[in-house]
Amino acid sequence: MKTIHIEGTDLHVSNLIMGCMRIDSLSEKELDALMHTALEQGINLFDHADIYSGGRCEELFAKAVDRNPAIRQKLYLQSKCSICGGYYDFSKEHILEATDGILKRLHTDYLDILLLHRPDPLMEPEEVASAFERLHADGKVRYFGVSNQNPMQIELLQKYTRHKLIVNQLQMSVVHTPVLDSGIAVNMTLDQSIDRTGSIYEYSRLKGMTLQAWSPFQKGFFEGPFLLDRDKYGKLNEVIDRLAQKYAVTSTAIAVAWLTRLPANVQVILGTTKPQRLIDGCAGSDISLTRQEWYEMYTAAGNTLP
Ligand SMILES: NC(=O)c1ccc[n+]([C@@H]2O[C@H](COP(=O)([O-])OP(=O)(O)OC[C@H]3O[C@@H](n4cnc5c(N)ncnc54)[C@H](OP(=O)(O)O)[C@@H]3O)[C@@H](O)[C@H]2O)c1
């Protein structure tokens, strides 16, 4: 398993993360097996959010750690707050309260990383900065980051906080590439030339901010894995199958390798609940696709090279 250094921190973490959004579907035994597999494969960062199953995923995870306390020291914990029922909340009061809830559910005194889940246009950056200051001073959060934000939103918040925003979590996969598309087709009149992210990819590299790719196997917005959709993604799946054969891995590994090939600091969040699929995905952690292979997948997914 390849590890990366998250700039501005002492965190050396796996370039694959175990996403815990779907673990509420598992029995205790199944969850123990999944976590055991993740650790065995070298994954050391676990992604949560206070909204996953209304906090239940965090609770189930904590219980699994309590059943195997020796693993606690091997884990880095990340969670997210700010999505509430029907609105987003970056107020100081909410961030402090939500973090206390996360710590309680995760049975931990501190989080390694806290992310603000989705941007809140009503944000007062001074309030967020003040919440971060308090959480850090109280030893409750070591590092801070964001999720689903563009460069100007990050700049705005960063202006007010002395804590470097170290991570931005965004939807990224070979079939969801707005982060890259406009950069590939600058100044063209193609649909993919439309800049939907404010050049977040280039910004992240300039600022040394780590990108975490969520839903690496999903088409659309949680519309199911593209690897199973041979009607819509027939050509892409053909290319992936051929590469899987070449590298002697599964198609799951190739889908992961397409993301880890990006020279930015990228981590891929695997949301599978199946140990074997986790093992398959981990095989993609340090495969280095050639330039031609990477572009072939990009175009087979329906994108154009001008
Ligand atoms: N920041 C945000 O806004 C945000 C949003 C969404 C998610 N996230 C984070 O990102 C993580 C990953 O998201 P996700 O769960 O949507 O990602 P995902 O890994 O793309 O999707 C997981 C789902 O796809 C299935 N799947 C995965 N690989 C497959 C394969 N090779 N073949 C067939 N089916 C496959 C899994 O089924 P099985 O379980 O049966 O394998 C599971 O239902 C979440 O756990 C969460 O931590 C963050």
The ligand as a Gaussian input file, in Angstrom:
#p B3LYP/6-31G(d) Opt

LIG

0 1
 N      -17.733000      14.239000       1.117000
 C      -18.839000      13.806000       0.579000
 O      -19.736000      14.592000       0.215000
 C      -19.046000      12.315000       0.413000
 C      -20.149000      11.843000      -0.311000
 C      -20.294000      10.469000      -0.447000
 C      -19.392000       9.591000       0.109000
 N      -18.333000      10.094000       0.826000
 C      -17.320000       9.157000       1.403000
 O      -16.808000       8.371000       0.358000
 C      -16.935000       6.989000       0.674000
 C      -17.113000       6.222000      -0.591000
 O      -18.345000       6.589000      -1.226000
 P      -19.249000       5.468000      -1.905000
 O      -19.588000       4.438000      -0.911000
 O      -20.365000       6.131000      -2.650000
 O      -18.149000       4.897000      -2.923000
 P      -17.997000       3.687000      -3.885000
 O      -16.862000       2.882000      -3.374000
 O      -17.903000       4.280000      -5.252000
 O      -19.340000       2.893000      -3.807000
 C      -19.582000       1.839000      -2.914000
 C      -20.796000       1.096000      -3.409000
 O      -20.539000       0.582000      -4.714000
 C      -20.447000      -0.833000      -4.674000
 N      -19.186000      -1.190000      -5.318000
 C      -17.971000      -0.701000      -5.024000
 N      -17.045000      -1.232000      -5.830000
 C      -17.696000      -2.074000      -6.628000
 C      -17.261000      -2.913000      -7.658000
 N      -15.981000      -2.998000      -8.007000
 N      -18.179000      -3.634000      -8.298000
 C      -19.446000      -3.572000      -7.926000
 N      -19.920000      -2.794000      -6.929000
 C      -19.052000      -2.049000      -6.298000
 C      -20.420000      -1.224000      -3.227000
 O      -21.101000      -2.431000      -3.048000
 P      -20.541000      -3.507000      -2.007000
 O      -20.626000      -2.875000      -0.667000
 O      -21.484000      -4.654000      -2.199000
 O      -19.144000      -3.814000      -2.424000
 C      -21.139000      -0.073000      -2.552000
 O      -22.540000      -0.243000      -2.616000
 C      -18.090000       6.914000       1.664000
 O      -18.012000       5.760000       2.481000
 C      -17.865000       8.183000       2.460000
 O      -16.878000       7.932000       3.439000
 C      -18.143000      11.425000       0.969000

